[in-house]
């Protein structure tokens, strides 16, 4: 605890919380207010931490949509509790990082999903063309507190730190003005939660290493690579039984499975039989859904705001998926994306008079302007007169970049 409250660590934690921003907790304090709050109250908070009497606030419960459908429950701690968790994270990470497996990639400094995919690619290229895909059901909600605290206590002996982590785990959420305590699970939304997840699942890594398996784990998403379908089925059954017995977690039978690598996805990617990296079809479908949403003409945004939001999204998306060697699936969508942009502007120009005026300003020839008065649907018009008015060159001039532009950067 003395390490956690050192001035240098306090400064690092404060900067991290401010940089990460995020929503307010139940007290509605914003990250921008944290520094002034600490200037006024830090000595009192520091004394509580040293005495082991600091009590966290309940989290604010928020539901967010999951990419695969359904919702995930987030627990948003107060900004002060995020700061305290960050203090602990800053001192615990250097202790645990050397202990973690080389096969663990999620929420670790200097490691990424792309590193996990490259490791998986190497296994496939070595001939392990069958994969066991393990998905743990509601992992963050199902972590056993006794098991987790027992694992932490084998390394951390400071009882104030142990008790504080226990308080964060058990504190619960504020729901309709009442506090619902947690009896299991580690709330998602706090800085400490990813590290606690890796501490909990490190036992799985050690078991897989002991068995000599080639595997990659990213948080609760674990893929094991083997050489035959029979080995895959055996491994799935035995590891499922081990997880349920030793970690007291349930493996999601609907999402887990064993098969050829080209039949399964991992972290949004898919490998083919030769180990070439591609983008999983499910990821492409989610991308297409987002395109439709972002170019919905009913949004009350300016053209510049539409464009800037699109560029932020597509750049982030491409930065994640740029590892893909098989890119035809996304390049085939370029024309389709441009058509959605053109459709959006056709609808935003509202009337035939407005469309004629805009298209004339864009240099559309007079003989085509009559098409602006057409009663045909926007999707159809996006292929005709809008293709002339908002040509590829015009879209590029106004910085409506396509994925191929990003890939060339």
QUIGI-V671550 format. One record per backbone hydrogen bond with DSSP energy under -1.0 kcal/mol. CO is the residue of the C=O (numbers start at 0). NH is the residue of the N-H. E is the energy in kcal/mol with one decimal. If there is no record, write none. Layout:
CO,NH,E / CO,NH,E
//
This chain:
0,4,-1.8 / 2,5,-1.1 / 5,9,-2.6 / 6,10,-2.3 / 7,11,-1.9 / 8,12,-2.7 / 9,13,-2.5 / 10,14,-2.2 / 11,15,-2.1 / 12,16,-2.3 / 13,17,-2.3 / 14,18,-2.6 / 15,19,-2.3 / 16,20,-1.2 / 24,27,-1.5 / 29,32,-1.6 / 30,33,-1.1 / 32,36,-1.8 / 33,37,-2.6 / 34,38,-2.2 / 35,39,-1.4 / 36,40,-2.0 / 37,41,-2.7 / 40,44,-2.1 / 41,45,-3.5 / 42,46,-1.9 / 43,47,-1.7 / 44,48,-2.2 / 45,49,-2.3 / 46,50,-1.9 / 47,51,-1.0 / 47,52,-2.4 / 58,173,-2.5 / 59,75,-3.1 / 61,73,-3.8 / 63,71,-3.4 / 65,68,-1.9 / 69,65,-2.3 / 71,63,-2.8 / 73,61,-2.8 / 75,59,-2.5 / 77,81,-2.3 / 78,82,-2.1 / 79,83,-2.3 / 80,84,-2.6 / 81,85,-2.3 / 82,86,-2.2 / 83,87,-1.9 / 84,88,-2.8 / 85,89,-2.5 / 86,90,-1.0 / 87,91,-2.6 / 88,92,-2.4 / 91,95,-2.4 / 92,96,-2.9 / 95,98,-1.3 / 95,99,-1.3 / 100,103,-1.3 / 102,216,-2.8 / 107,110,-1.9 / 111,115,-1.5 / 112,116,-2.2 / 113,117,-2.2 / 114,118,-2.0 / 115,119,-2.3 / 116,120,-2.6 / 117,121,-1.7 / 118,122,-1.7 / 119,123,-2.1 / 120,124,-2.5 / 121,125,-1.3 / 122,127,-2.1 / 123,126,-1.8 / 126,128,-1.5 / 128,260,-1.9 / 129,225,-2.8 / 130,258,-2.0 / 131,223,-2.5 / 132,256,-2.0 / 133,221,-1.8 / 134,251,-3.2 / 138,141,-1.6 / 139,185,-2.9 / 142,184,-3.6 / 143,147,-2.4 / 144,148,-3.0 / 145,149,-2.0 / 146,150,-2.0 / 147,151,-2.4 / 148,152,-2.4 / 151,154,-1.7 / 151,155,-3.1 / 157,161,-2.1 / 158,162,-2.8 / 159,163,-2.0 / 160,164,-2.5 / 161,165,-2.3 / 162,166,-2.2 / 163,167,-2.2 / 164,168,-2.2 / 165,169,-2.3 / 166,170,-1.8 / 169,181,-1.6 / 171,58,-2.4 / 172,179,-3.2 / 174,177,-2.1 / 177,174,-3.6 / 179,172,-2.0 / 187,74,-3.7 / 191,195,-2.2 / 192,196,-2.2 / 193,197,-2.0 / 194,198,-2.3 / 195,199,-2.3 / 196,200,-2.4 / 200,204,-1.8 / 201,205,-2.4 / 202,206,-2.0 / 203,207,-2.5 / 204,208,-2.5 / 205,209,-2.4 / 206,210,-1.6 / 207,212,-2.4 / 208,211,-1.4 / 213,224,-3.2 / 215,222,-2.6 / 216,104,-2.9 / 217,220,-2.0 / 220,217,-3.1 / 221,133,-3.1 / 222,215,-2.4 / 223,131,-3.1 / 225,129,-2.0 / 227,231,-1.9 / 228,232,-2.2 / 229,233,-2.3 / 230,234,-2.5 / 231,235,-2.4 / 232,236,-2.1 / 233,237,-2.5 / 234,238,-2.8 / 235,239,-1.9 / 236,240,-1.9 / 237,241,-2.0 / 238,242,-2.6 / 239,243,-2.2 / 240,244,-1.9 / 241,245,-3.1 / 242,246,-1.8 / 242,248,-1.2 / 249,136,-2.7 / 251,255,-2.2 / 256,132,-3.3 / 258,130,-3.2 / 259,262,-2.0 / 260,263,-1.2 / 265,268,-2.1 / 267,279,-1.9 / 268,265,-2.4 / 269,277,-2.7 / 271,274,-1.9 / 275,271,-1.8 / 276,324,-2.5 / 276,325,-2.3 / 277,269,-2.5 / 279,283,-1.8 / 280,284,-2.3 / 281,285,-2.0 / 282,286,-2.2 / 283,287,-2.4 / 284,288,-2.1 / 285,289,-2.1 / 286,290,-2.2 / 287,291,-2.2 / 288,292,-1.9 / 289,293,-2.8 / 290,294,-2.0 / 292,295,-1.2 / 295,298,-1.5 / 298,300,-1.4 / 301,305,-2.4 / 302,306,-2.5 / 303,307,-2.9 / 304,308,-2.4 / 305,309,-2.2 / 306,310,-2.7 / 307,311,-2.3 / 308,312,-2.2 / 309,313,-3.0 / 310,314,-2.2 / 311,315,-2.0 / 312,316,-2.8 / 313,317,-2.6 / 314,318,-2.6 / 315,319,-1.6 / 316,320,-2.1 / 317,321,-1.4 / 320,323,-2.2 / 326,329,-1.1 / 326,330,-2.4 / 327,331,-2.4 / 329,332,-1.3 / 330,333,-1.5 / 332,336,-2.7 / 333,337,-2.4 / 334,338,-2.1 / 335,339,-1.6 / 336,340,-2.0 / 337,341,-2.6 / 338,342,-2.7 / 339,343,-2.3 / 340,344,-2.0 / 341,345,-2.4 / 342,346,-2.1 / 343,347,-2.1 / 344,348,-1.6 / 346,349,-1.3 / 348,350,-2.0 / 350,354,-2.3 / 351,355,-2.6 / 352,356,-2.5 / 353,357,-2.3 / 354,358,-2.8 / 355,359,-2.6 / 356,360,-1.9 / 357,361,-1.4 / 358,363,-2.4 / 359,362,-1.7 / 364,367,-1.8 / 367,370,-1.5 / 368,371,-1.7 / 369,372,-1.8 / 370,373,-1.8 / 376,380,-2.3 / 377,381,-1.8 / 379,382,-1.7 / 380,383,-1.0 / 380,385,-1.7 / 383,387,-1.2 / 384,388,-2.6 / 385,389,-3.0 / 390,394,-2.7 / 391,395,-2.2 / 392,396,-2.4 / 393,397,-2.1 / 394,399,-3.3 / 395,398,-1.6 / 398,400,-1.4 / 401,405,-1.4 / 402,406,-2.5 / 403,407,-1.5 / 405,408,-1.1
//
